[in-house]
Amino acid sequence: MAGLEGHENDLAATLPMGLRQRLALGCALVHKPRVLFLDEPTSGVDPLGRRAFWDILFNLSRVDGVAMLVTTHYMSEAEHCDHLALMFA
């Protein structure tokens, strides 16, 4: 799911940021939660990795029925969400 093939023997600290974020998501999903809280899950991830990450989140939401609360600084990412809350000051 997270696209970590070929990195099974790598230490998490040696992985690029995008792969570390996907590893963190995989760890969060081990116990199959019904609700997932993600604090800036694509922070430090390149644009292509960010798109792939959101594809994973979309699949979790739409196919697996996982409810998510996501924080982000990117309005383009917020567009993927069903509901939106903005914080000011």
N, C-alpha and C positions, 0 to 999 in steps of 0.2 A: 504494500500500500504506500509506503513512504519512499520507495525507490532507492533503497540503501543497498541494493545488491552489489557485491564486490567490496563492501566495507565491513563485513562481519567481524573481522579481526582487528579493525582500527580502533584506537582509543577515541572516545568522544571528543576529547580536547584537541585532537589532531584533525578533526573533520572541519571542512569549510562551514561558515555560518549557516548557509542554507540547509545543508545536510544535518547540522546540529538541531536546527529548528524542527525539521521533519522527524528526527529521532525523538525529540521532546514530545512531539505530537503522538508518535507511536507509543511512547511510555505512558502518556495520559490516557490512551485508548485501551491499554492492556486489560483493564477490568470492565470494559464495555459500558462506560457511563451513559446515562440518559441525558445528562446535562454536562456541558463542557464550558469552562471559563478560560478564555485565551487572551492574555495580555500582550498585545502587539506581537502576534505570532510571526509576522514577516519582517520584523525589525532586523536590518542587516542583511537581508536576502536580496539578491539581484532580481531585476524585473522578470526574467524568464522563470526563475525559481519561485517568485511571488505568485505568478500566474498558475504554476503547477500546484503550489500550496493551496490556493483558493479552489482549484479543481477538486482537490482532496476534501476540503471543507464543504464544498457544495454537495459532493457525493455523500458525505456523512450526514448532512442535513436532510437532503431530499430522499435518499435511498434508505439509509439506516435510521432515520428519524431522531437523530441526536440534536437536542436543542443547544444552541450556543450563544454565549455572550462574548463578543469580541471587542477589544479596544484597539483603535488604530489612529494614526495621524494622517493616513492617506484617504482622502475623500473618494478616490477611485475605488478603493477597497470597500468603503462604506456602501457604495452603490450595489454591492453584492448582497447586502443584508435585507431582510424583510422589514425590520423595524429599526428606527434610528433615534438615538438620543445624542444631543450635542451638549458639551460642557463649555462654559465660558467663565473665564477668570477662576 
